[in-house]
């Protein structure tokens, strides 16, 4: 039997827990450790047999890890952790601040090449699977427009960004697409839509004791890369309401390419996701790409990669012969 791919997890929030569950579904993988900045004694993994260790101690266990899946946030964790850990481990992460991906890629690429590792960045469904479908649409229908709609759903990255605002004790953020804009695009009309016309953002925030609500609201709605370009509402609620009404993490969205083929006909291509759990699905994508990272490393590849660089067959545990027989 082929040796199992040894996976480790850095960070054990919602995404880390989802990753543990996704690894358990993968017969060709085994989870060798969870690494956290918290006190390990306070972390209870789904499988009690999985060791939980301090992230600062991870170098002592390098020989036990084929691929390290980074489950920290994009705003504060990954910009530092991504390059630092890619210098020592093969990594996969879900960095999702679209405007900063080029700079993040360069930083991780330098570190991974110096360390002789493979690092797959910005893996998930957007960026990730949606990115691939934007590429497919443009390549196949070069005369046209691409539209991406998110939600309605809870955004992990944007929720994390709100929680980092001084004065915020807890928070969630929902992205809400415009039904009118979606129908215009599906009709093949190819409208020109501003960022503000396509989505709104809704934040539900629990304030820390003594925090100034007006200051917190202003810090959120003016946050660059996250909220400044959207109509954003901020609603202050109690912890009890947050737990009762906002504990689920649904999400989804659409990528639509509206164009015309060379013979002049109108063509509309749509890819959509409807997700009961955003972190549950994102972690499943991370785990599939961890398989690709391991294979690339074994083949002698080095440096950072994105989903654009990964052949689909590398994601599957099945052999090329099986894929050709059953899926082609």
MISERO-20756 format. One record per residue (C-alpha): residue in one letter; x, y, z; residue number from 0. Coordinates in steps of 0.05 Angstrom, whole numbers, plus 5000, padded with zeros to 4 digits. Each point is the difference from the previous one (the first is absolute). Example, Ala and Ser with C-alpha at 12.3 -4.5 7.8 and 13.67 -1.06 7.14 Angstrom:
- A, 5246, 4910, 5156, 0
- S, 5027, 5069, 4987, 1
! end
This chain:
- X, 5000, 5000, 5000, 0
- X, 5025, 5070, 4983, 1
- X, 5022, 5040, 5060, 2
- X, 4949, 5050, 5024, 3
- X, 5013, 5075, 4991, 4
- X, 5017, 5029, 5068, 5
- X, 4959, 5063, 5011, 6
- X, 5007, 5050, 5057, 7
- X, 4955, 5060, 5015, 8
- X, 5024, 5069, 5023, 9
- X, 4943, 5036, 5035, 10
- X, 4938, 4967, 5029, 11
- X, 4940, 5045, 4991, 12
- X, 4941, 4984, 4955, 13
- X, 5044, 4988, 4940, 14
- X, 5048, 4956, 5039, 15
- X, 4944, 4958, 5027, 16
- X, 4972, 4992, 4930, 17
- X, 5068, 4980, 4975, 18
- X, 5006, 4946, 5053, 19
- X, 4933, 4972, 4978, 20
- X, 5019, 5003, 4926, 21
- X, 5066, 4963, 5012, 22
- X, 4960, 4946, 5036, 23
- X, 4959, 4990, 4936, 24
- X, 5063, 4990, 4958, 25
- X, 5024, 4928, 5000, 26
- X, 5069, 5020, 4973, 27
- X, 5014, 5049, 5057, 28
- X, 5015, 5000, 5074, 29
- X, 5000, 5058, 5049, 30
- X, 5065, 5002, 5040, 31
- X, 4989, 5062, 5041, 32
- X, 4963, 5065, 5014, 33
- X, 5042, 5061, 5015, 34
- X, 4971, 5059, 5036, 35
- X, 5019, 5066, 5033, 36
- X, 4952, 4984, 5056, 37
- X, 5015, 4956, 5060, 38
- X, 4996, 4930, 4970, 39
- X, 4966, 4974, 5063, 40
- X, 4939, 5043, 4983, 41
- X, 4993, 4972, 4929, 42
- X, 4956, 4939, 4990, 43
- X, 5007, 4970, 4930, 44
- X, 4945, 4957, 4970, 45
- X, 5047, 4941, 5007, 46
- X, 5029, 4998, 5070, 47
- X, 5058, 4959, 4974, 48
- X, 5027, 5057, 4958, 49
- X, 5056, 5037, 5036, 50
- X, 4990, 5075, 5012, 51
- X, 5064, 5040, 5007, 52
- X, 5023, 5072, 5004, 53
- X, 5013, 5032, 4932, 54
- X, 5067, 5024, 5027, 55
- X, 5021, 4927, 5007, 56
- X, 4983, 4979, 4929, 57
- X, 5073, 4996, 4976, 58
- X, 5013, 4942, 5046, 59
- X, 4949, 4960, 4960, 60
- X, 5021, 5016, 4929, 61
- X, 5015, 4927, 4985, 62
- X, 4927, 4983, 5015, 63
- X, 4968, 5049, 4950, 64
- X, 4994, 4993, 4925, 65
- X, 4952, 5059, 4992, 66
- X, 4981, 5054, 5050, 67
- X, 4931, 5031, 4990, 68
- X, 4997, 5071, 5025, 69
- X, 4933, 5018, 5030, 70
- X, 5013, 5070, 5026, 71
- X, 4966, 5064, 4978, 72
- X, 5021, 5040, 4939, 73
- X, 5000, 5069, 5033, 74
- X, 5051, 4988, 5055, 75
- X, 5023, 4927, 5003, 76
- X, 5018, 4977, 4930, 77
- X, 5041, 5061, 4977, 78
- X, 5050, 4981, 5054, 79
- X, 4990, 4925, 5007, 80
- X, 4996, 4985, 4925, 81
- X, 5071, 5018, 4982, 82
- X, 5029, 4979, 5066, 83
- X, 4971, 4929, 4998, 84
- X, 5009, 4991, 4924, 85
- X, 5075, 5008, 5012, 86
- X, 4999, 4935, 5041, 87
- X, 4939, 4960, 4977, 88
- X, 4958, 4984, 4939, 89
- X, 4938, 5042, 5013, 90
- X, 4930, 5014, 4976, 91
- X, 4962, 5062, 5022, 92
- X, 4935, 5038, 4985, 93
- X, 5026, 5072, 4997, 94
- X, 4939, 5037, 4974, 95
- X, 5016, 5074, 4998, 96
- X, 4994, 5005, 4924, 97
- X, 5034, 5068, 4993, 98
- X, 5063, 4975, 5036, 99
- X, 5009, 4932, 4968, 100
- X, 5056, 5022, 4953, 101
- X, 5042, 5027, 5057, 102
- X, 4984, 4940, 5044, 103
- X, 5018, 4952, 4944, 104
- X, 5068, 5033, 4991, 105
- X, 5016, 4997, 5075, 106
- X, 4981, 4927, 5005, 107
- X, 5035, 4982, 4935, 108
- X, 5066, 5029, 5024, 109
- X, 4995, 4962, 5066, 110
- X, 4980, 4934, 4968, 111
- X, 5055, 5001, 4947, 112
- X, 5051, 5016, 5054, 113
- X, 4974, 4943, 5043, 114
- X, 4991, 4950, 4943, 115
- X, 4926, 4992, 5013, 116
- X, 4934, 5005, 4962, 117
- X, 4948, 5051, 5024, 118
- X, 4930, 5004, 4971, 119
- X, 4968, 5067, 5016, 120
- X, 4929, 5027, 4997, 121
- X, 4967, 4932, 4997, 122
- X, 4926, 4995, 5014, 123
- X, 4938, 5017, 4960, 124
- X, 5013, 5075, 4990, 125
- X, 5057, 5009, 4989, 126
- X, 5007, 4929, 4975, 127
- X, 4945, 4963, 4962, 128
- X, 4966, 5065, 4979, 129
- X, 5067, 5025, 4975, 130
- X, 5005, 4939, 4955, 131
- X, 4931, 5012, 4972, 132
- X, 5016, 5073, 4986, 133
- X, 5061, 4976, 4961, 134
- X, 4959, 4947, 4962, 135
- X, 4948, 5051, 4981, 136
- X, 5049, 5051, 4973, 137
- X, 5040, 4948, 4962, 138
- X, 4940, 4968, 4967, 139
- X, 4959, 5063, 4988, 140
- X, 5052, 5055, 4989, 141
- X, 4946, 5049, 4977, 142
- X, 4958, 5010, 5063, 143
- X, 4998, 5020, 5073, 144
- X, 5010, 4960, 5064, 145
- X, 4957, 5012, 5061, 146
- X, 5011, 4973, 5070, 147
- X, 4946, 5001, 5053, 148
- X, 5009, 4976, 5072, 149
- X, 4947, 4979, 5050, 150
- X, 4955, 5009, 5033, 151
- X, 5049, 4972, 5049, 152
- X, 5046, 5008, 5059, 153
- X, 5071, 5020, 4978, 154
- X, 5054, 4972, 5045, 155
- X, 5053, 5049, 4977, 156
- X, 4956, 5061, 5006, 157
- X, 4973, 4977, 5067, 158
- X, 5071, 4991, 5025, 159
- X, 5017, 5070, 4976, 160
- X, 4941, 5029, 5039, 161
- X, 5020, 4962, 5063, 162
- X, 5070, 5032, 4996, 163
- X, 4970, 5070, 5005, 164
- X, 5015, 5031, 5069, 165
- X, 4938, 4999, 5043, 166
- X, 4970, 4938, 4966, 167
- X, 4989, 4940, 5045, 168
- X, 4967, 4955, 4948, 169
- X, 4971, 5008, 4931, 170
- X, 4976, 4968, 4935, 171
- X, 4994, 5030, 4931, 172
- X, 4953, 4980, 4944, 173
- X, 5009, 5015, 4926, 174
- X, 4934, 5010, 4964, 175
- X, 4996, 5000, 4923, 176
- X, 4951, 5044, 4962, 177
- X, 4945, 4957, 4970, 178
- X, 4988, 5053, 4946, 179
- X, 5073, 5000, 4980, 180
- X, 5002, 4923, 4996, 181
- X, 4939, 4997, 4955, 182
- X, 5028, 5054, 4953, 183
- X, 5063, 4959, 4992, 184
- X, 4964, 4933, 4990, 185
- X, 4959, 5032, 4944, 186
- X, 5064, 5011, 4960, 187
- X, 4992, 5076, 5003, 188
- X, 5072, 5010, 5024, 189
- X, 4987, 5061, 5044, 190
- X, 5055, 5044, 5028, 191
- X, 4994, 4992, 5075, 192
- X, 5040, 5035, 5054, 193
- X, 5023, 4962, 5062, 194
- X, 4947, 5036, 5040, 195
- X, 4945, 4980, 4951, 196
- X, 5016, 4925, 5004, 197
- X, 5001, 4989, 5076, 198
- X, 4986, 5028, 5068, 199
- X, 5033, 4980, 5065, 200
- X, 4965, 4989, 5067, 201
- X, 5040, 4998, 5065, 202
- X, 4973, 4977, 5067, 203
- X, 5045, 5022, 5056, 204
- X, 5006, 4988, 5075, 205
- X, 5036, 5058, 5032, 206
- X, 5052, 4995, 5055, 207
- X, 4979, 5033, 5065, 208
- X, 5012, 5075, 4995, 209
- X, 5013, 5000, 4925, 210
- X, 4975, 5059, 4959, 211
- X, 4949, 4974, 4950, 212
- X, 5009, 5058, 4952, 213
- X, 5075, 4991, 4998, 214
- X, 4993, 4925, 4988, 215
- X, 4949, 5011, 4944, 216
- X, 5045, 5052, 4966, 217
- X, 5060, 4954, 5004, 218
- X, 4961, 4944, 4967, 219
- X, 4966, 5037, 4943, 220
- X, 5064, 5036, 4979, 221
- X, 5045, 4938, 5003, 222
- X, 5038, 4996, 4934, 223
- X, 4997, 4934, 4960, 224
- X, 4942, 4976, 5042, 225
- X, 4943, 5051, 5008, 226
- X, 5019, 5069, 4972, 227
- X, 4972, 4984, 4931, 228
- X, 4933, 4972, 5023, 229
- X, 4936, 5024, 5032, 230
- X, 5012, 4970, 5069, 231
- X, 4952, 4997, 5059, 232
- X, 5025, 4988, 5071, 233
- X, 4950, 4974, 5051, 234
- X, 5019, 4994, 5073, 235
- X, 4972, 4939, 5036, 236
- X, 5009, 4960, 5064, 237
- X, 5044, 4938, 5006, 238
- X, 4937, 4959, 5011, 239
- X, 4969, 5024, 4935, 240
- X, 5065, 4987, 4962, 241
- X, 5002, 4929, 5026, 242
- X, 4926, 4987, 4988, 243
- X, 4992, 5031, 4931, 244
- X, 5069, 5001, 4968, 245
- X, 5037, 4936, 5019, 246
- X, 4991, 4965, 4933, 247
- X, 5049, 5015, 4944, 248
- X, 4963, 4995, 4933, 249
- X, 5029, 5030, 4937, 250
- X, 5004, 4991, 4925, 251
- X, 4996, 5040, 4936, 252
- X, 5006, 5002, 4925, 253
- X, 5052, 5012, 4946, 254
- X, 4966, 5018, 4934, 255
- X, 5034, 5012, 4933, 256
- X, 4955, 5035, 4951, 257
- X, 5026, 5006, 4929, 258
- X, 4994, 4978, 4929, 259
- X, 5034, 4946, 4960, 260
- X, 5037, 5012, 4935, 261
- X, 4937, 4985, 4960, 262
- X, 4963, 5056, 5035, 263
- X, 4953, 4962, 5048, 264
- X, 4988, 5024, 5071, 265
- X, 5031, 4951, 5051, 266
- X, 4993, 5002, 5076, 267
- X, 5041, 4953, 5044, 268
- X, 4986, 4995, 5074, 269
- X, 5034, 4964, 5058, 270
- X, 4966, 5002, 5068, 271
- X, 5009, 4976, 5071, 272
- X, 4948, 4993, 5056, 273
- X, 5035, 4985, 5065, 274
- X, 4972, 4983, 5068, 275
- X, 5069, 5011, 5031, 276
- X, 5051, 5048, 4971, 277
- X, 5059, 4973, 5042, 278
- X, 4977, 4929, 4989, 279
- X, 5005, 5007, 4925, 280
- X, 5062, 5044, 4999, 281
- X, 5037, 4950, 5042, 282
- X, 4980, 4945, 4952, 283
- X, 5032, 5039, 4943, 284
- X, 5063, 5012, 5041, 285
- X, 5007, 4925, 5013, 286
- X, 4993, 4982, 4926, 287
- X, 5054, 5051, 4982, 288
- X, 5044, 4973, 5056, 289
- X, 5002, 4935, 4960, 290
- X, 5024, 5040, 4939, 291
- X, 5053, 5036, 5042, 292
- X, 5027, 4934, 5024, 293
- X, 5004, 4972, 4929, 294
- X, 5034, 5063, 4974, 295
- X, 5051, 4997, 5057, 296
- X, 5014, 4927, 4986, 297
- X, 5012, 5018, 4927, 298
- X, 5052, 5052, 5020, 299
- X, 4959, 5063, 4989, 300
- X, 5017, 5061, 5042, 301
- X, 4968, 5068, 5014, 302
- X, 4930, 5029, 5006, 303
- X, 4942, 4979, 4956, 304
- X, 4927, 5019, 4992, 305
- X, 4940, 4959, 4976, 306
- X, 5016, 5024, 4929, 307
- X, 5064, 4959, 5002, 308
- X, 4971, 4934, 5025, 309
- X, 4978, 4945, 4952, 310
- X, 4931, 4974, 5022, 311
- X, 5024, 4928, 5002, 312
- X, 5048, 5017, 5056, 313
- X, 4941, 5014, 5046, 314
- X, 4971, 4931, 4994, 315
- X, 5022, 4938, 5038, 316
- X, 4981, 4959, 4939, 317
- X, 5050, 4977, 4948, 318
- X, 5003, 5033, 4931, 319
- X, 4973, 4935, 4970, 320
- X, 4940, 5002, 5047, 321
- X, 4986, 5073, 4984, 322
- X, 5002, 4988, 4925, 323
- X, 4954, 4940, 5007, 324
- X, 4948, 5028, 5048, 325
- X, 5000, 5076, 4994, 326
- X, 5024, 5019, 4931, 327
! end
